[in-house]
Amino acid sequence: MPYVNVQVAGTLTKDQKAQIAREITETLQRVAAKPPEATYVVIQEMPRENWAKAGKLLAE
């Protein structure tokens, strides 16, 4: 049972989340022969102020 956790800074639309879930599921089916009904995709939207790169918050 594949479990994929996607963390993104900021927010996504419902359509964007659906496309991400669909394409990850399709990739696991095509590449790893995993059945779609066994694949879980979790999308976590994190406030940009909780992410930093090169020592600076993304919200800055």
N, C-alpha and C positions, 0 to 999 in steps of 0.2 A: 504494500500500500504506500504509494508515494505521498509525501507531505511536503509542500513547498510553501515557505513563508516569505512573502515579499514585503519589504518595508520601504515606504516612500516618504520623502519629505514633502509636506503639504497635503493637499487633497486631490482626489480624482473624482470624475463624474461616474455615475453608475455605468454608463456605456463604456468608459475606459476600463473600469474594473472587470466588466463582463468580457471585454476583448482580451485583457491580460489573462484571465482565468481560462478562457477558451484556447488561446494560443499556447499557454504552458501545458495544458492538458493534451492538446494535439501533438505537441513536441514530444512529450513523454510517451504517447502512444506510438508515434512514428519511430523514434530513436530507441526507446527502451522496451517496446512492446508491452507497455502497461495499459490495462483497460481503463477507459475514461471513468467508469463507475467506481474505480478503486482509488482515484486520484483526488486529493484534497489540496486546495489552494487557499491560503489565508493572506489577505492583503491588509497590512497595518499602515494606517495613515498617521504620521507623526508630525507634530507641530515643527515648523522650520527652526524654531528657537531651541529645540531639543537636539539639533544636529549641528555639528561643527566640521569644518574642513580647513586645514592649514592654520589651525588655532583660532579660527573666527567662526562665530555662529552664522548659519546660513540666513538667519533673519536680519542680519546687519546689512 
